[in-house]
Amino acid sequence: MATLLGSIFVFLLVVVLHELGHFLVAKKVGIRVNEFSIGMGPGLYRRQGEETLYSLRALPIGGYVAMEGEEESSEDPRSFGNASVGQRMAVVLAGAGMNFVLAIVGFFLAFLIMGTPTTSLGQVQAGSPAAQAGLEVGDKILSINQVEMTSWEEIPLAIDQSSGQVDLVVLREGQEEQVQVATEDYEGRQIIGISPQKTRNIPLSLKNAFLMTGMVIFSIVELFKLIFSGDFSIDMLSGPVGVVQFIGQSTKNGLGDLLFTLGFISANLGLVNLLPIPALDGGKFVFLAIEGLRGKPVSEKLEVGLSMVGISLLFALMIYVTVFGDLARILG
């Protein structure tokens, strides 16, 4: 039940905020919005606004914004097609923009709840190499192997890259001390048995939220580089089943983990939606850019045809990743 509720919370919030971005900018530039729906399928609740129908539907798997003239020609002066290219570009990009905002908010709240790791030690495991070398709770790690440590994320990486021993400089009660610590192997990684102190700090949490969002975007870009270089493996992707499993585990670990997962998925969706693939926002943006350069829109028949191809390829990829990635990991 926790997995189901967590999955609904994450998917619904990510998709609804995406659609809300389109909705708000469409309203701002004067495009008529006929319906704003939360969920898909049969209607559960409807309320007619001044010009927009607000609806809640039975299946909590998404939502949509129905703009006048977006899918068909319309003579309405406030239709999507009658807006300027720049205005339509803003509407198209607003969904991904809202996902990036949601990612930052999710990461920010997660860091506030779970705390941000510092370079000071919060725990030294009894009997570990660190304890045997004399490291103590409260020691602040300044450098490892003559390399300055500015964040906790750098510390386990530097330890793992060491061969048998690490040379630390720590700050203890205002004095710098040099400590040599032997490493030990744990599941293929080199460790010394330490954990960080954590701090709950609003400015630091906000800074790390922006940094984490940037790191997610960077990791996705790197993934596409691997795809084009041929160093790609299906294990690097997750389909719907894998994502639900991921959310379920996060839900069990508490609200902080769930919010962190929310930020991660929202940033992923934001960037993926900007890919120049027909049927995605990035593909629509490309069509609008071509229209701006040519002075006239791309043939509606061509755009619809390419969008259908794009949808088909995306569904095929989703099925492939689900069968040969998610299910193979579960059953294997």
C-alpha positions in Angstrom: 0.0 0.0 0.0 2.9 2.4 0.9 4.4 1.8 -2.6 1.1 2.4 -4.3 0.4 5.7 -2.4 4.0 6.9 -2.9 3.9 6.1 -6.6 0.6 8.0 -7.0 1.9 10.9 -5.0 5.1 11.2 -7.1 3.6 10.5 -10.6 0.6 12.7 -10.0 2.6 15.6 -8.6 5.2 15.5 -11.3 2.7 15.3 -14.2 0.2 17.8 -12.7 2.9 20.4 -12.1 4.2 19.9 -15.6 0.7 20.5 -17.0 0.2 23.4 -14.6 3.2 25.1 -16.2 1.6 24.9 -19.6 -1.7 26.1 -18.2 -0.3 29.2 -16.4 1.8 30.4 -19.3 -1.1 29.8 -21.7 -3.4 31.9 -19.6 -0.7 34.6 -19.2 -0.2 35.1 -22.9 -4.0 35.0 -23.6 -4.5 31.6 -25.1 -7.9 30.1 -24.4 -7.7 26.9 -22.2 -10.9 24.8 -22.6 -10.0 22.2 -19.9 -7.4 21.6 -17.2 -7.6 18.0 -16.0 -6.0 16.2 -13.1 -5.9 12.5 -13.9 -7.2 10.6 -17.0 -10.2 8.5 -17.9 -13.8 8.9 -16.6 -14.6 12.2 -14.9 -15.2 12.2 -11.1 -15.7 15.9 -10.5 -16.0 19.0 -12.8 -16.3 22.7 -12.2 -16.8 25.2 -14.9 -14.7 28.3 -14.5 -15.2 31.6 -16.4 -13.9 29.9 -19.6 -12.0 26.7 -18.4 -13.4 23.4 -17.2 -11.5 22.1 -14.2 -11.9 18.3 -13.9 -10.7 15.5 -11.7 -10.6 12.1 -13.4 -10.5 8.5 -12.1 -7.1 7.4 -13.2 -4.3 9.2 -11.2 -1.7 8.7 -14.0 -1.3 12.2 -15.4 -3.4 15.1 -16.6 -3.7 17.4 -19.5 -4.3 21.0 -20.7 -6.7 21.3 -23.6 -5.9 24.6 -25.4 -8.2 26.0 -28.1 -6.8 25.2 -31.5 -3.8 23.1 -30.3 -4.9 19.8 -31.9 -7.2 21.3 -34.6 -7.6 24.5 -36.6 -9.6 27.2 -35.0 -10.8 30.6 -36.0 -10.8 31.8 -32.4 -8.4 34.8 -32.2 -7.3 33.4 -28.8 -6.5 29.9 -30.2 -3.0 28.3 -29.7 -2.3 28.6 -33.4 -3.1 32.3 -33.5 -0.6 33.1 -30.7 2.8 34.3 -31.8 5.7 31.8 -32.2 7.4 33.2 -29.1 4.3 32.9 -27.0 3.7 29.3 -28.1 7.4 28.5 -27.4 7.0 29.8 -23.9 3.9 27.6 -23.4 5.7 24.6 -24.7 8.8 25.1 -22.5 6.8 26.0 -19.4 6.0 22.3 -18.5 9.7 21.3 -18.3 10.4 24.5 -16.5 7.9 23.7 -13.8 9.4 20.2 -13.5 12.8 21.8 -12.8 11.2 24.0 -10.1 9.5 21.0 -8.5 12.9 19.2 -8.5 14.6 22.0 -6.7 11.7 22.2 -4.2 11.8 18.4 -3.6 15.5 18.3 -3.1 15.4 21.4 -0.8 12.8 19.8 1.5 14.6 16.5 1.4 17.9 18.1 2.5 16.0 20.0 5.3 14.4 16.8 6.6 17.4 14.5 6.2 20.1 17.1 6.8 23.1 17.9 4.6 26.3 15.9 5.1 29.3 17.9 6.2 33.0 17.0 6.1 33.0 16.4 9.9 32.6 12.9 11.3 29.2 12.0 12.9 30.1 8.4 13.5 33.2 6.2 13.7 32.3 2.5 13.5 33.7 0.5 16.4 36.5 -1.7 15.4 36.8 -0.1 12.0 40.1 1.0 10.4 39.2 4.6 11.3 38.6 3.7 14.9 41.9 1.8 15.1 43.7 4.8 13.6 42.3 7.1 16.3 39.7 9.1 14.3 37.0 10.6 16.5 33.5 11.9 16.2 33.7 15.6 15.4 37.0 15.4 13.4 36.7 17.6 10.3 38.4 16.1 7.3 40.5 18.8 5.5 42.3 16.7 2.9 42.9 13.1 1.8 46.1 12.1 0.1 47.0 15.9 -0.2 43.8 16.7 -2.0 41.5 19.2 -0.2 38.0 17.9 0.6 35.2 20.5 0.2 32.2 18.3 0.4 31.3 14.9 1.9 30.6 13.4 -1.5 34.3 13.7 -2.3 35.4 11.8 0.7 34.2 8.2 0.0 35.3 8.6 -3.6 38.8 9.6 -2.5 38.9 6.7 -0.1 37.7 4.2 -2.7 40.4 5.4 -5.1 43.2 4.8 -2.6 45.2 1.6 -2.6 45.4 0.2 0.9 45.9 3.3 2.8 44.8 7.0 3.0 46.6 9.9 4.4 44.2 12.3 6.2 44.6 15.8 7.6 41.8 16.4 10.1 40.9 19.4 12.3 40.4 18.4 15.9 39.8 21.1 18.6 41.4 23.7 16.5 44.5 21.8 15.7 45.4 20.0 12.4 46.5 16.4 12.8 47.8 13.9 10.2 46.3 10.4 10.4 47.2 7.4 8.3 44.3 4.9 7.9 44.3 1.5 6.3 41.3 0.8 4.0 39.3 -2.4 3.9 37.2 -3.9 1.1 33.4 -3.8 1.4 31.4 -5.2 -1.6 34.1 -4.1 -4.0 34.7 -0.7 -2.5 37.4 0.6 -0.2 36.1 2.0 3.1 37.4 3.0 6.5 34.2 3.0 8.6 33.1 6.6 8.9 29.8 8.5 8.5 29.3 12.3 8.3 27.7 14.8 10.6 24.6 16.4 9.1 23.3 19.9 9.4 19.9 21.4 8.8 20.5 24.7 7.2 18.1 26.6 4.9 20.7 28.4 2.7 22.9 25.3 2.4 19.8 23.1 1.6 18.8 25.5 -1.1 22.3 25.6 -2.6 22.5 21.8 -2.6 19.0 21.6 -4.2 20.2 23.6 -7.2 23.4 21.6 -7.3 21.6 18.2 -7.1 19.2 19.3 -9.9 22.2 20.2 -12.0 23.9 16.9 -11.2 20.8 15.0 -12.4 20.7 16.9 -15.6 24.4 16.3 -16.2 24.0 12.6 -15.5 21.3 12.3 -18.1 23.4 14.2 -20.7 26.3 11.8 -19.9 23.9 8.8 -20.4 23.1 10.0 -23.9 26.8 10.4 -24.6 27.2 6.7 -23.7 24.3 5.7 -25.9 25.9 7.5 -28.9 29.4 6.1 -28.1 28.1 2.5 -27.9 29.0 2.1 -24.2 25.4 1.8 -23.3 23.7 -1.0 -21.3 19.9 -1.6 -20.8 20.7 -1.8 -17.0 21.3 2.0 -17.1 17.6 2.6 -17.8 14.4 1.9 -15.8 10.9 1.6 -17.1 7.6 2.1 -15.2 8.1 -1.1 -13.1 11.6 -0.1 -12.1 10.5 3.4 -11.2 7.6 2.1 -9.1 10.1 -0.2 -7.2 12.4 2.8 -6.7 9.6 4.9 -5.3 8.4 2.1 -3.1 11.8 1.7 -1.5 12.0 5.5 -1.0 8.6 5.5 0.6 9.6 2.9 3.1 12.7 4.9 4.0 10.7 7.9 5.0 9.5 11.3 3.7 12.9 12.7 3.1 13.8 9.8 0.7 10.5 10.1 -1.0 11.0 13.9 -1.6 14.5 13.2 -2.9 13.0 10.7 -5.3 10.4 13.2 -6.3 13.1 15.7 -7.2 15.1 13.1 -9.1 12.1 12.0 -11.2 10.9 15.5 -11.8 14.3 16.7 -13.1 14.5 13.6 -15.3 11.1 14.2 -16.8 11.9 17.9 -17.3 15.0 17.2 -19.4 13.6 14.2 -21.3 10.6 16.3 -22.3 13.0 18.8 -23.9 14.5 16.2 -26.2 13.9 17.1 -29.9 11.6 14.1 -30.4 8.2 14.7 -32.1 5.4 14.3 -29.6 7.6 15.6 -26.8 7.7 19.3 -25.8 11.2 19.5 -27.3 9.9 18.2 -30.7 7.1 20.8 -30.6 9.7 23.5 -29.9 11.7 22.4 -32.9 8.6 22.7 -35.1 8.0 26.2 -33.8 11.6 27.2 -34.3 11.3 26.0 -38.0 8.1 28.0 -38.3 9.9 31.1 -36.9 12.7 30.7 -39.4 10.4 29.9 -42.4 7.7 32.4 -41.6 5.1 29.7 -41.9 4.2 26.5 -40.0 5.3 23.0 -40.8 2.7 21.0 -42.7 0.1 19.8 -40.2 0.1 16.4 -41.9 3.9 16.1 -41.6 3.9 17.2 -38.0 1.1 14.7 -37.1 2.9 11.9 -38.9 6.2 12.6 -37.2 4.5 12.9 -33.8 2.8 9.4 -34.3 6.2 8.0 -35.2 7.7 9.6 -32.1 5.0 8.2 -29.9 5.4 4.7 -31.3 9.1 4.8 -30.8 8.7 6.0 -27.2 6.2 3.2 -26.4 8.4 0.6 -28.0 11.4 1.8 -25.9 9.2 1.8 -22.8 8.1 -1.8 -23.5 11.7 -2.9 -24.3 13.1 -1.4 -21.1 10.3 -2.9 -19.0 10.7 -6.4 -20.4 14.5 -6.7 -20.8 15.4 -4.3 -18.0 12.9 -4.1 -15.2 11.4 -7.6 -15.4 14.8 -9.2 -16.2 16.2 -7.7 -13.0 13.2 -8.8 -10.9 13.1 -12.4 -12.3 16.8 -12.8 -12.7 
